[in-house]
Amino acid sequence: MDGTNSSSQGRFVLLGFSDRPHLERVLFVVILVAYVLTLVGNSTIILVCRLDPRLCTPMYFFLSHLSFLDLGFTSSYIPQLLYNLSGRDKTISSAGCGVQLFLFLVLGGVECLLLAAMAYDRLVAVCKPLHYMVIMSPRLCLGLVSAAWGCGVTNSLVMSPLTLRLPRCGHNKVNHFLCEMPALIRMACVSTVAVEGIAFVLALGIVLCLLVFILGSYGHVVRAVCRIQSSSGRHRVFNTCGSHLTVVLLFYGNIIYMYMQPGKRSSQDQGKFLTLLYNMVTLLLNPLIYTLRNKEVKGALGRLLLGNVSLRRIL
């Protein structure tokens, strides 16, 4: 008995879908395939944006950073999830749980701000095209990305300790498949009103304000596009902005649902499936959305592949 207690001390049990082993086996295969495709898709976008000189613009600078964030998101927990799904061991160390929570909050906060920066970039490109390269200078782009990382880290430094320090009265079973803030808050054996209030205020300040800014920016973009005489010009702008807006709605919809009601107990299974939906489906769709709907990225990818084929023939 003592050995069991000592071996489990300092570890969390990620329940996930452990009561449904058949579902776990299906999820293992689906998540593994989706993870590999996500790695390939986002790595391809980063390489194309870095290697093709025609994509050395602010828009693709932000897009490559978004792909890097998506890689970080998935890699911060998918390997552990696959390990837990593949066997009977469903545990994670306290340190591992803390790192997972910290990275999840950091990368989520950064992505919120990065999507807002991308919306501002499109606003300037459409509404002030003649001054675009002057306004969206390399210094400003780097400053926006740095500010996004700074705010994301600050948000995580506030919420991670508050969440992890909540008394759990010996409870170590997380009703989730990763160490996510709402699931950890639900484990507490004391009132979590204060922590939930802070989470709500931060979500309101970061998520909703940025969403209003993004939607407002695209409202101005739509008005400007309606004044464009050329139908091909309108189609091109709508394609580019439509891709970004699709990603924004997928991301913010899930975040608002989960983090505006962090301690609710009535929708735990819904929370699990929504987390899977965002972290697998959305992150897998991002590369497809930005490549299939973007002629410049498809062209750059084609040039890169043709260049490699030509080089092989020469060698």
C-alpha positions as protocol buffer text, in pm:
chain_id: "A"
residue {
  index: 1
  type: MET
  ca { x: 0 y: 0 z: 0 }
}
residue {
  index: 2
  type: ASP
  ca { x: 280 y: 241 z: 89 }
}
residue {
  index: 3
  type: GLY
  ca { x: 464 y: 151 z: -229 }
}
residue {
  index: 4
  type: THR
  ca { x: 158 y: 231 z: -437 }
}
residue {
  index: 5
  type: ASN
  ca { x: 112 y: 567 z: -270 }
}
residue {
  index: 6
  type: SER
  ca { x: 476 y: 660 z: -307 }
}
residue {
  index: 7
  type: SER
  ca { x: 484 y: 556 z: -674 }
}
residue {
  index: 8
  type: SER
  ca { x: 178 y: 766 z: -757 }
}
residue {
  index: 9
  type: GLN
  ca { x: 288 y: 1064 z: -550 }
}
residue {
  index: 10
  type: GLY
  ca { x: 363 y: 1368 z: -763 }
}
residue {
  index: 11
  type: ARG
  ca { x: 181 y: 1229 z: -1067 }
}
residue {
  index: 12
  type: PHE
  ca { x: -153 y: 1307 z: -1229 }
}
residue {
  index: 13
  type: VAL
  ca { x: -383 y: 1050 z: -1387 }
}
residue {
  index: 14
  type: LEU
  ca { x: -526 y: 1172 z: -1718 }
}
residue {
  index: 15
  type: LEU
  ca { x: -860 y: 995 z: -1741 }
}
residue {
  index: 16
  type: GLY
  ca { x: -942 y: 1115 z: -2092 }
}
residue {
  index: 17
  type: PHE
  ca { x: -1166 y: 850 z: -2246 }
}
residue {
  index: 18
  type: SER
  ca { x: -1027 y: 562 z: -2036 }
}
residue {
  index: 19
  type: ASP
  ca { x: -1379 y: 436 z: -1969 }
}
residue {
  index: 20
  type: ARG
  ca { x: -1419 y: 382 z: -2344 }
}
residue {
  index: 21
  type: PRO
  ca { x: -1120 y: 171 z: -2460 }
}
residue {
  index: 22
  type: HIS
  ca { x: -1263 y: 117 z: -2810 }
}
residue {
  index: 23
  type: LEU
  ca { x: -1285 y: 494 z: -2858 }
}
residue {
  index: 24
  type: GLU
  ca { x: -927 y: 531 z: -2733 }
}
residue {
  index: 25
  type: ARG
  ca { x: -798 y: 287 z: -2997 }
}
residue {
  index: 26
  type: VAL
  ca { x: -978 y: 477 z: -3272 }
}
residue {
  index: 27
  type: LEU
  ca { x: -853 y: 810 z: -3137 }
}
residue {
  index: 28
  type: PHE
  ca { x: -494 y: 682 z: -3129 }
}
residue {
  index: 29
  type: VAL
  ca { x: -496 y: 610 z: -3502 }
}
residue {
  index: 30
  type: VAL
  ca { x: -684 y: 930 z: -3593 }
}
residue {
  index: 31
  type: ILE
  ca { x: -463 y: 1152 z: -3376 }
}
residue {
  index: 32
  type: LEU
  ca { x: -141 y: 991 z: -3498 }
}
residue {
  index: 33
  type: VAL
  ca { x: -235 y: 1045 z: -3864 }
}
residue {
  index: 34
  type: ALA
  ca { x: -356 y: 1401 z: -3796 }
}
residue {
  index: 35
  type: TYR
  ca { x: -38 y: 1482 z: -3600 }
}
residue {
  index: 36
  type: VAL
  ca { x: 189 y: 1364 z: -3883 }
}
residue {
  index: 37
  type: LEU
  ca { x: -12 y: 1561 z: -4140 }
}
residue {
  index: 38
  type: THR
  ca { x: -3 y: 1870 z: -3915 }
}
residue {
  index: 39
  type: LEU
  ca { x: 375 y: 1845 z: -3882 }
}
residue {
  index: 40
  type: VAL
  ca { x: 418 y: 1804 z: -4257 }
}
residue {
  index: 41
  type: GLY
  ca { x: 170 y: 2078 z: -4351 }
}
residue {
  index: 42
  type: ASN
  ca { x: 297 y: 2348 z: -4114 }
}
residue {
  index: 43
  type: SER
  ca { x: 664 y: 2263 z: -4175 }
}
residue {
  index: 44
  type: THR
  ca { x: 598 y: 2297 z: -4549 }
}
residue {
  index: 45
  type: ILE
  ca { x: 446 y: 2642 z: -4503 }
}
residue {
  index: 46
  type: ILE
  ca { x: 743 y: 2757 z: -4293 }
}
residue {
  index: 47
  type: LEU
  ca { x: 993 y: 2627 z: -4551 }
}
residue {
  index: 48
  type: VAL
  ca { x: 807 y: 2780 z: -4845 }
}
residue {
  index: 49
  type: CYS
  ca { x: 776 y: 3120 z: -4672 }
}
residue {
  index: 50
  type: ARG
  ca { x: 1147 y: 3117 z: -4584 }
}
residue {
  index: 51
  type: LEU
  ca { x: 1287 y: 2986 z: -4913 }
}
residue {
  index: 52
  type: ASP
  ca { x: 1077 y: 3171 z: -5173 }
}
residue {
  index: 53
  type: PRO
  ca { x: 1185 y: 3537 z: -5205 }
}
residue {
  index: 54
  type: ARG
  ca { x: 843 y: 3631 z: -5346 }
}
residue {
  index: 55
  type: LEU
  ca { x: 688 y: 3548 z: -5009 }
}
residue {
  index: 56
  type: CYS
  ca { x: 919 y: 3777 z: -4811 }
}
residue {
  index: 57
  type: THR
  ca { x: 628 y: 4005 z: -4718 }
}
residue {
  index: 58
  type: PRO
  ca { x: 467 y: 4089 z: -4383 }
}
residue {
  index: 59
  type: MET
  ca { x: 168 y: 3863 z: -4454 }
}
residue {
  index: 60
  type: TYR
  ca { x: 384 y: 3553 z: -4498 }
}
residue {
  index: 61
  type: PHE
  ca { x: 611 y: 3656 z: -4212 }
}
residue {
  index: 62
  type: PHE
  ca { x: 306 y: 3632 z: -3983 }
}
residue {
  index: 63
  type: LEU
  ca { x: 184 y: 3313 z: -4156 }
}
residue {
  index: 64
  type: SER
  ca { x: 515 y: 3136 z: -4092 }
}
residue {
  index: 65
  type: HIS
  ca { x: 495 y: 3234 z: -3725 }
}
residue {
  index: 66
  type: LEU
  ca { x: 136 y: 3102 z: -3710 }
}
residue {
  index: 67
  type: SER
  ca { x: 255 y: 2768 z: -3850 }
}
residue {
  index: 68
  type: PHE
  ca { x: 535 y: 2760 z: -3593 }
}
residue {
  index: 69
  type: LEU
  ca { x: 278 y: 2816 z: -3316 }
}
residue {
  index: 70
  type: ASP
  ca { x: 62 y: 2535 z: -3451 }
}
residue {
  index: 71
  type: LEU
  ca { x: 363 y: 2302 z: -3447 }
}
residue {
  index: 72
  type: GLY
  ca { x: 433 y: 2403 z: -3086 }
}
residue {
  index: 73
  type: PHE
  ca { x: 69 y: 2354 z: -2985 }
}
residue {
  index: 74
  type: THR
  ca { x: 48 y: 1999 z: -3112 }
}
residue {
  index: 75
  type: SER
  ca { x: 397 y: 1896 z: -3002 }
}
residue {
  index: 76
  type: SER
  ca { x: 338 y: 2023 z: -2647 }
}
residue {
  index: 77
  type: TYR
  ca { x: 93 y: 1745 z: -2568 }
}
residue {
  index: 78
  type: ILE
  ca { x: 31 y: 1503 z: -2859 }
}
residue {
  index: 79
  type: PRO
  ca { x: 333 y: 1275 z: -2787 }
}
residue {
  index: 80
  type: GLN
  ca { x: 219 y: 1236 z: -2424 }
}
residue {
  index: 81
  type: LEU
  ca { x: -141 y: 1180 z: -2539 }
}
residue {
  index: 82
  type: LEU
  ca { x: -36 y: 909 z: -2786 }
}
residue {
  index: 83
  type: TYR
  ca { x: 166 y: 741 z: -2511 }
}
residue {
  index: 84
  type: ASN
  ca { x: -134 y: 743 z: -2275 }
}
residue {
  index: 85
  type: LEU
  ca { x: -371 y: 617 z: -2544 }
}
residue {
  index: 86
  type: SER
  ca { x: -139 y: 332 z: -2648 }
}
residue {
  index: 87
  type: GLY
  ca { x: -120 y: 155 z: -2311 }
}
residue {
  index: 88
  type: ARG
  ca { x: -253 y: 124 z: -1960 }
}
residue {
  index: 89
  type: ASP
  ca { x: -33 y: 398 z: -1816 }
}
residue {
  index: 90
  type: LYS
  ca { x: -243 y: 717 z: -1811 }
}
residue {
  index: 91
  type: THR
  ca { x: -18 y: 921 z: -1580 }
}
residue {
  index: 92
  type: ILE
  ca { x: 189 y: 1234 z: -1624 }
}
residue {
  index: 93
  type: SER
  ca { x: 435 y: 1383 z: -1375 }
}
residue {
  index: 94
  type: SER
  ca { x: 349 y: 1703 z: -1189 }
}
residue {
  index: 95
  type: ALA
  ca { x: 635 y: 1880 z: -1363 }
}
residue {
  index: 96
  type: GLY
  ca { x: 515 y: 1753 z: -1700 }
}
residue {
  index: 97
  type: CYS
  ca { x: 163 y: 1867 z: -1624 }
}
residue {
  index: 98
  type: GLY
  ca { x: 288 y: 2212 z: -1524 }
}
residue {
  index: 99
  type: VAL
  ca { x: 496 y: 2246 z: -1842 }
}
residue {
  index: 100
  type: GLN
  ca { x: 202 y: 2133 z: -2054 }
}
residue {
  index: 101
  type: LEU
  ca { x: -31 y: 2389 z: -1894 }
}
residue {
  index: 102
  type: PHE
  ca { x: 228 y: 2668 z: -1922 }
}
residue {
  index: 103
  type: LEU
  ca { x: 295 y: 2602 z: -2291 }
}
residue {
  index: 104
  type: PHE
  ca { x: -75 y: 2567 z: -2369 }
}
residue {
  index: 105
  type: LEU
  ca { x: -152 y: 2908 z: -2217 }
}
residue {
  index: 106
  type: VAL
  ca { x: 155 y: 3075 z: -2371 }
}
residue {
  index: 107
  type: LEU
  ca { x: 90 y: 2950 z: -2723 }
}
residue {
  index: 108
  type: GLY
  ca { x: -284 y: 3017 z: -2698 }
}
residue {
  index: 109
  type: GLY
  ca { x: -225 y: 3376 z: -2589 }
}
residue {
  index: 110
  type: VAL
  ca { x: 36 y: 3434 z: -2860 }
}
residue {
  index: 111
  type: GLU
  ca { x: -196 y: 3299 z: -3129 }
}
residue {
  index: 112
  type: CYS
  ca { x: -478 y: 3531 z: -3018 }
}
residue {
  index: 113
  type: LEU
  ca { x: -252 y: 3834 z: -3064 }
}
residue {
  index: 114
  type: LEU
  ca { x: -88 y: 3704 z: -3380 }
}
residue {
  index: 115
  type: LEU
  ca { x: -426 y: 3663 z: -3550 }
}
residue {
  index: 116
  type: ALA
  ca { x: -503 y: 4024 z: -3458 }
}
residue {
  index: 117
  type: ALA
  ca { x: -169 y: 4134 z: -3608 }
}
residue {
  index: 118
  type: MET
  ca { x: -256 y: 3944 z: -3927 }
}
residue {
  index: 119
  type: ALA
  ca { x: -593 y: 4122 z: -3940 }
}
residue {
  index: 120
  type: TYR
  ca { x: -419 y: 4460 z: -3906 }
}
residue {
  index: 121
  type: ASP
  ca { x: -179 y: 4359 z: -4184 }
}
residue {
  index: 122
  type: ARG
  ca { x: -471 y: 4285 z: -4420 }
}
residue {
  index: 123
  type: LEU
  ca { x: -643 y: 4609 z: -4317 }
}
residue {
  index: 124
  type: VAL
  ca { x: -338 y: 4814 z: -4414 }
}
residue {
  index: 125
  type: ALA
  ca { x: -279 y: 4613 z: -4735 }
}
residue {
  index: 126
  type: VAL
  ca { x: -635 y: 4670 z: -4860 }
}
residue {
  index: 127
  type: CYS
  ca { x: -714 y: 5017 z: -4724 }
}
residue {
  index: 128
  type: LYS
  ca { x: -369 y: 5178 z: -4769 }
}
residue {
  index: 129
  type: PRO
  ca { x: -196 y: 4977 z: -5043 }
}
residue {
  index: 130
  type: LEU
  ca { x: 40 y: 5258 z: -5150 }
}
residue {
  index: 131
  type: HIS
  ca { x: 177 y: 5294 z: -4796 }
}
residue {
  index: 132
  type: TYR
  ca { x: 166 y: 4924 z: -4710 }
}
residue {
  index: 133
  type: MET
  ca { x: 539 y: 4847 z: -4712 }
}
residue {
  index: 134
  type: VAL
  ca { x: 616 y: 5171 z: -4527 }
}
residue {
  index: 135
  type: ILE
  ca { x: 359 y: 5109 z: -4250 }
}
residue {
  index: 136
  type: MET
  ca { x: 421 y: 4734 z: -4219 }
}
residue {
  index: 137
  type: SER
  ca { x: 797 y: 4773 z: -4187 }
}
residue {
  index: 138
  type: PRO
  ca { x: 1015 y: 4483 z: -4071 }
}
residue {
  index: 139
  type: ARG
  ca { x: 1063 y: 4665 z: -3741 }
}
residue {
  index: 140
  type: LEU
  ca { x: 686 y: 4691 z: -3680 }
}
residue {
  index: 141
  type: CYS
  ca { x: 626 y: 4327 z: -3779 }
}
residue {
  index: 142
  type: LEU
  ca { x: 898 y: 4208 z: -3544 }
}
residue {
  index: 143
  type: GLY
  ca { x: 760 y: 4435 z: -3271 }
}
residue {
  index: 144
  type: LEU
  ca { x: 408 y: 4293 z: -3311 }
}
residue {
  index: 145
  type: VAL
  ca { x: 535 y: 3934 z: -3291 }
}
residue {
  index: 146
  type: SER
  ca { x: 753 y: 4018 z: -2988 }
}
residue {
  index: 147
  type: ALA
  ca { x: 458 y: 4186 z: -2815 }
}
residue {
  index: 148
  type: ALA
  ca { x: 243 y: 3879 z: -2884 }
}
residue {
  index: 149
  type: TRP
  ca { x: 502 y: 3651 z: -2724 }
}
residue {
  index: 150
  type: GLY
  ca { x: 545 y: 3887 z: -2430 }
}
residue {
  index: 151
  type: CYS
  ca { x: 171 y: 3900 z: -2359 }
}
residue {
  index: 152
  type: GLY
  ca { x: 135 y: 3524 z: -2402 }
}
residue {
  index: 153
  type: VAL
  ca { x: 415 y: 3451 z: -2156 }
}
residue {
  index: 154
  type: THR
  ca { x: 278 y: 3707 z: -1908 }
}
residue {
  index: 155
  type: ASN
  ca { x: -70 y: 3556 z: -1927 }
}
residue {
  index: 156
  type: SER
  ca { x: 71 y: 3210 z: -1860 }
}
residue {
  index: 157
  type: LEU
  ca { x: 293 y: 3331 z: -1575 }
}
residue {
  index: 158
  type: VAL
  ca { x: -21 y: 3466 z: -1406 }
}
residue {
  index: 159
  type: MET
  ca { x: -262 y: 3178 z: -1466 }
}
residue {
  index: 160
  type: SER
  ca { x: -36 y: 2873 z: -1445 }
}
residue {
  index: 161
  type: PRO
  ca { x: 75 y: 2920 z: -1080 }
}
residue {
  index: 162
  type: LEU
  ca { x: -278 y: 3020 z: -972 }
}
residue {
  index: 163
  type: THR
  ca { x: -419 y: 2703 z: -1127 }
}
residue {
  index: 164
  type: LEU
  ca { x: -147 y: 2462 z: -1011 }
}
residue {
  index: 165
  type: ARG
  ca { x: -148 y: 2593 z: -651 }
}
residue {
  index: 166
  type: LEU
  ca { x: -518 y: 2526 z: -596 }
}
residue {
  index: 167
  type: PRO
  ca { x: -563 y: 2271 z: -310 }
}
residue {
  index: 168
  type: ARG
  ca { x: -672 y: 1935 z: -446 }
}
residue {
  index: 169
  type: CYS
  ca { x: -701 y: 1743 z: -116 }
}
residue {
  index: 170
  type: GLY
  ca { x: -516 y: 1442 z: -256 }
}
residue {
  index: 171
  type: HIS
  ca { x: -714 y: 1428 z: -581 }
}
residue {
  index: 172
  type: ASN
  ca { x: -487 y: 1348 z: -874 }
}
residue {
  index: 173
  type: LYS
  ca { x: -732 y: 1239 z: -1143 }
}
residue {
  index: 174
  type: VAL
  ca { x: -773 y: 1489 z: -1427 }
}
residue {
  index: 175
  type: ASN
  ca { x: -1096 y: 1434 z: -1619 }
}
residue {
  index: 176
  type: HIS
  ca { x: -928 y: 1519 z: -1947 }
}
residue {
  index: 177
  type: PHE
  ca { x: -654 y: 1390 z: -2175 }
}
residue {
  index: 178
  type: LEU
  ca { x: -422 y: 1685 z: -2111 }
}
residue {
  index: 179
  type: CYS
  ca { x: -344 y: 1928 z: -1830 }
}
residue {
  index: 180
  type: GLU
  ca { x: -575 y: 2205 z: -1940 }
}
residue {
  index: 181
  type: MET
  ca { x: -677 y: 2491 z: -1713 }
}
residue {
  index: 182
  type: PRO
  ca { x: -1055 y: 2423 z: -1691 }
}
residue {
  index: 183
  type: ALA
  ca { x: -995 y: 2055 z: -1607 }
}
residue {
  index: 184
  type: LEU
  ca { x: -739 y: 2141 z: -1337 }
}
residue {
  index: 185
  type: ILE
  ca { x: -968 y: 2405 z: -1183 }
}
residue {
  index: 186
  type: ARG
  ca { x: -1244 y: 2145 z: -1154 }
}
residue {
  index: 187
  type: MET
  ca { x: -1012 y: 1926 z: -941 }
}
residue {
  index: 188
  type: ALA
  ca { x: -990 y: 2185 z: -662 }
}
residue {
  index: 189
  type: CYS
  ca { x: -1152 y: 2104 z: -327 }
}
residue {
  index: 190
  type: VAL
  ca { x: -1194 y: 2474 z: -237 }
}
residue {
  index: 191
  type: SER
  ca { x: -1388 y: 2761 z: -388 }
}
residue {
  index: 192
  type: THR
  ca { x: -1239 y: 2860 z: -723 }
}
residue {
  index: 193
  type: VAL
  ca { x: -1444 y: 3177 z: -770 }
}
residue {
  index: 194
  type: ALA
  ca { x: -1137 y: 3403 z: -751 }
}
residue {
  index: 195
  type: VAL
  ca { x: -933 y: 3202 z: -1003 }
}
residue {
  index: 196
  type: GLU
  ca { x: -1232 y: 3170 z: -1236 }
}
residue {
  index: 197
  type: GLY
  ca { x: -1290 y: 3545 z: -1207 }
}
residue {
  index: 198
  type: ILE
  ca { x: -929 y: 3621 z: -1303 }
}
residue {
  index: 199
  type: ALA
  ca { x: -951 y: 3375 z: -1594 }
}
residue {
  index: 200
  type: PHE
  ca { x: -1276 y: 3538 z: -1707 }
}
residue {
  index: 201
  type: VAL
  ca { x: -1129 y: 3889 z: -1692 }
}
residue {
  index: 202
  type: LEU
  ca { x: -818 y: 3785 z: -1886 }
}
residue {
  index: 203
  type: ALA
  ca { x: -1031 y: 3602 z: -2141 }
}
residue {
  index: 204
  type: LEU
  ca { x: -1254 y: 3907 z: -2172 }
}
residue {
  index: 205
  type: GLY
  ca { x: -957 y: 4140 z: -2206 }
}
residue {
  index: 206
  type: ILE
  ca { x: -751 y: 3929 z: -2442 }
}
residue {
  index: 207
  type: VAL
  ca { x: -996 y: 3717 z: -2638 }
}
residue {
  index: 208
  type: LEU
  ca { x: -1309 y: 3929 z: -2680 }
}
residue {
  index: 209
  type: CYS
  ca { x: -1130 y: 4263 z: -2729 }
}
residue {
  index: 210
  type: LEU
  ca { x: -903 y: 4112 z: -2993 }
}
residue {
  index: 211
  type: LEU
  ca { x: -1198 y: 3941 z: -3162 }
}
residue {
  index: 212
  type: VAL
  ca { x: -1384 y: 4274 z: -3180 }
}
residue {
  index: 213
  type: PHE
  ca { x: -1071 y: 4435 z: -3328 }
}
residue {
  index: 214
  type: ILE
  ca { x: -1037 y: 4157 z: -3588 }
}
residue {
  index: 215
  type: LEU
  ca { x: -1402 y: 4170 z: -3691 }
}
residue {
  index: 216
  type: GLY
  ca { x: -1387 y: 4551 z: -3705 }
}
residue {
  index: 217
  type: SER
  ca { x: -1078 y: 4533 z: -3924 }
}
residue {
  index: 218
  type: TYR
  ca { x: -1250 y: 4299 z: -4165 }
}
residue {
  index: 219
  type: GLY
  ca { x: -1556 y: 4522 z: -4167 }
}
residue {
  index: 220
  type: HIS
  ca { x: -1332 y: 4802 z: -4302 }
}
residue {
  index: 221
  type: VAL
  ca { x: -1171 y: 4557 z: -4547 }
}
residue {
  index: 222
  type: VAL
  ca { x: -1512 y: 4453 z: -4686 }
}
residue {
  index: 223
  type: ARG
  ca { x: -1612 y: 4815 z: -4734 }
}
residue {
  index: 224
  type: ALA
  ca { x: -1285 y: 4887 z: -4914 }
}
residue {
  index: 225
  type: VAL
  ca { x: -1316 y: 4577 z: -5133 }
}
residue {
  index: 226
  type: CYS
  ca { x: -1665 y: 4680 z: -5243 }
}
residue {
  index: 227
  type: ARG
  ca { x: -1508 y: 4993 z: -5396 }
}
residue {
  index: 228
  type: ILE
  ca { x: -1262 y: 4791 z: -5608 }
}
residue {
  index: 229
  type: GLN
  ca { x: -1366 y: 4804 z: -5973 }
}
residue {
  index: 230
  type: SER
  ca { x: -1182 y: 4492 z: -6087 }
}
residue {
  index: 231
  type: SER
  ca { x: -1369 y: 4166 z: -6019 }
}
residue {
  index: 232
  type: SER
  ca { x: -1039 y: 3970 z: -6018 }
}
residue {
  index: 233
  type: GLY
  ca { x: -901 y: 4212 z: -5759 }
}
residue {
  index: 234
  type: ARG
  ca { x: -1205 y: 4164 z: -5537 }
}
residue {
  index: 235
  type: HIS
  ca { x: -1184 y: 3786 z: -5576 }
}
residue {
  index: 236
  type: ARG
  ca { x: -816 y: 3784 z: -5478 }
}
residue {
  index: 237
  type: VAL
  ca { x: -871 y: 3995 z: -5167 }
}
residue {
  index: 238
  type: PHE
  ca { x: -1172 y: 3790 z: -5057 }
}
residue {
  index: 239
  type: ASN
  ca { x: -973 y: 3468 z: -5104 }
}
residue {
  index: 240
  type: THR
  ca { x: -685 y: 3587 z: -4887 }
}
residue {
  index: 241
  type: CYS
  ca { x: -900 y: 3747 z: -4618 }
}
residue {
  index: 242
  type: GLY
  ca { x: -1152 y: 3462 z: -4625 }
}
residue {
  index: 243
  type: SER
  ca { x: -877 y: 3213 z: -4540 }
}
residue {
  index: 244
  type: HIS
  ca { x: -768 y: 3419 z: -4242 }
}
residue {
  index: 245
  type: LEU
  ca { x: -1122 y: 3481 z: -4120 }
}
residue {
  index: 246
  type: THR
  ca { x: -1200 y: 3108 z: -4135 }
}
residue {
  index: 247
  type: VAL
  ca { x: -901 y: 3033 z: -3911 }
}
residue {
  index: 248
  type: VAL
  ca { x: -1002 y: 3315 z: -3673 }
}
residue {
  index: 249
  type: LEU
  ca { x: -1358 y: 3184 z: -3631 }
}
residue {
  index: 250
  type: LEU
  ca { x: -1241 y: 2825 z: -3571 }
}
residue {
  index: 251
  type: PHE
  ca { x: -985 y: 2938 z: -3313 }
}
residue {
  index: 252
  type: TYR
  ca { x: -1187 y: 3197 z: -3124 }
}
residue {
  index: 253
  type: GLY
  ca { x: -1509 y: 2995 z: -3122 }
}
residue {
  index: 254
  type: ASN
  ca { x: -1347 y: 2712 z: -2929 }
}
residue {
  index: 255
  type: ILE
  ca { x: -1145 y: 2940 z: -2697 }
}
residue {
  index: 256
  type: ILE
  ca { x: -1450 y: 3148 z: -2600 }
}
residue {
  index: 257
  type: TYR
  ca { x: -1655 y: 2838 z: -2523 }
}
residue {
  index: 258
  type: MET
  ca { x: -1390 y: 2683 z: -2298 }
}
residue {
  index: 259
  type: TYR
  ca { x: -1230 y: 2978 z: -2121 }
}
residue {
  index: 260
  type: MET
  ca { x: -1529 y: 3203 z: -2063 }
}
residue {
  index: 261
  type: GLN
  ca { x: -1674 y: 2928 z: -1840 }
}
residue {
  index: 262
  type: PRO
  ca { x: -1359 y: 2757 z: -1700 }
}
residue {
  index: 263
  type: GLY
  ca { x: -1512 y: 2578 z: -1401 }
}
residue {
  index: 264
  type: LYS
  ca { x: -1842 y: 2451 z: -1542 }
}
residue {
  index: 265
  type: ARG
  ca { x: -1896 y: 2086 z: -1460 }
}
residue {
  index: 266
  type: SER
  ca { x: -2189 y: 2015 z: -1689 }
}
residue {
  index: 267
  type: SER
  ca { x: -1996 y: 1996 z: -2014 }
}
residue {
  index: 268
  type: GLN
  ca { x: -1679 y: 1800 z: -1940 }
}
residue {
  index: 269
  type: ASP
  ca { x: -1719 y: 1558 z: -2233 }
}
residue {
  index: 270
  type: GLN
  ca { x: -1805 y: 1848 z: -2460 }
}
residue {
  index: 271
  type: GLY
  ca { x: -1486 y: 2021 z: -2345 }
}
residue {
  index: 272
  type: LYS
  ca { x: -1278 y: 1714 z: -2431 }
}
residue {
  index: 273
  type: PHE
  ca { x: -1423 y: 1687 z: -2780 }
}
residue {
  index: 274
  type: LEU
  ca { x: -1392 y: 2062 z: -2839 }
}
residue {
  index: 275
  type: THR
  ca { x: -1027 y: 2052 z: -2734 }
}
residue {
  index: 276
  type: LEU
  ca { x: -971 y: 1765 z: -2977 }
}
residue {
  index: 277
  type: LEU
  ca { x: -1161 y: 1955 z: -3245 }
}
residue {
  index: 278
  type: TYR
  ca { x: -940 y: 2260 z: -3209 }
}
residue {
  index: 279
  type: ASN
  ca { x: -607 y: 2094 z: -3145 }
}
residue {
  index: 280
  type: MET
  ca { x: -637 y: 1835 z: -3420 }
}
residue {
  index: 281
  type: VAL
  ca { x: -895 y: 1938 z: -3679 }
}
residue {
  index: 282
  type: THR
  ca { x: -833 y: 2315 z: -3674 }
}
residue {
  index: 283
  type: LEU
  ca { x: -454 y: 2291 z: -3664 }
}
residue {
  index: 284
  type: LEU
  ca { x: -466 y: 2034 z: -3944 }
}
residue {
  index: 285
  type: LEU
  ca { x: -697 y: 2255 z: -4151 }
}
residue {
  index: 286
  type: ASN
  ca { x: -481 y: 2569 z: -4113 }
}
residue {
  index: 287
  type: PRO
  ca { x: -217 y: 2461 z: -4369 }
}
residue {
  index: 288
  type: LEU
  ca { x: -487 y: 2340 z: -4608 }
}
residue {
  index: 289
  type: ILE
  ca { x: -685 y: 2664 z: -4575 }
}
residue {
  index: 290
  type: TYR
  ca { x: -380 y: 2881 z: -4641 }
}
residue {
  index: 291
  type: THR
  ca { x: -249 y: 2670 z: -4931 }
}
residue {
  index: 292
  type: LEU
  ca { x: -559 y: 2559 z: -5118 }
}
residue {
  index: 293
  type: ARG
  ca { x: -712 y: 2910 z: -5107 }
}
residue {
  index: 294
  type: ASN
  ca { x: -388 y: 3099 z: -5171 }
}
residue {
  index: 295
  type: LYS
  ca { x: -243 y: 3106 z: -5525 }
}
residue {
  index: 296
  type: GLU
  ca { x: 86 y: 3261 z: -5411 }
}
residue {
  index: 297
  type: VAL
  ca { x: 158 y: 2980 z: -5163 }
}
residue {
  index: 298
  type: LYS
  ca { x: 57 y: 2715 z: -5418 }
}
residue {
  index: 299
  type: GLY
  ca { x: 280 y: 2881 z: -5677 }
}
residue {
  index: 300
  type: ALA
  ca { x: 573 y: 2898 z: -5437 }
}
residue {
  index: 301
  type: LEU
  ca { x: 527 y: 2533 z: -5342 }
}
residue {
  index: 302
  type: GLY
  ca { x: 519 y: 2438 z: -5712 }
}
residue {
  index: 303
  type: ARG
  ca { x: 836 y: 2637 z: -5783 }
}
residue {
  index: 304
  type: LEU
  ca { x: 1009 y: 2475 z: -5486 }
}
residue {
  index: 305
  type: LEU
  ca { x: 914 y: 2123 z: -5601 }
}
residue {
  index: 306
  type: LEU
  ca { x: 1008 y: 2193 z: -5965 }
}
residue {
  index: 307
  type: GLY
  ca { x: 1339 y: 2339 z: -5850 }
}
residue {
  index: 308
  type: ASN
  ca { x: 1418 y: 2021 z: -5656 }
}
residue {
  index: 309
  type: VAL
  ca { x: 1325 y: 1804 z: -5956 }
}
residue {
  index: 310
  type: SER
  ca { x: 1548 y: 2011 z: -6188 }
}
residue {
  index: 311
  type: LEU
  ca { x: 1837 y: 1992 z: -5940 }
}
residue {
  index: 312
  type: ARG
  ca { x: 1808 y: 1613 z: -5922 }
}
residue {
  index: 313
  type: ARG
  ca { x: 1817 y: 1589 z: -6302 }
}
residue {
  index: 314
  type: ILE
  ca { x: 2133 y: 1802 z: -6314 }
}
residue {
  index: 315
  type: LEU
  ca { x: 2302 y: 1591 z: -6046 }
}
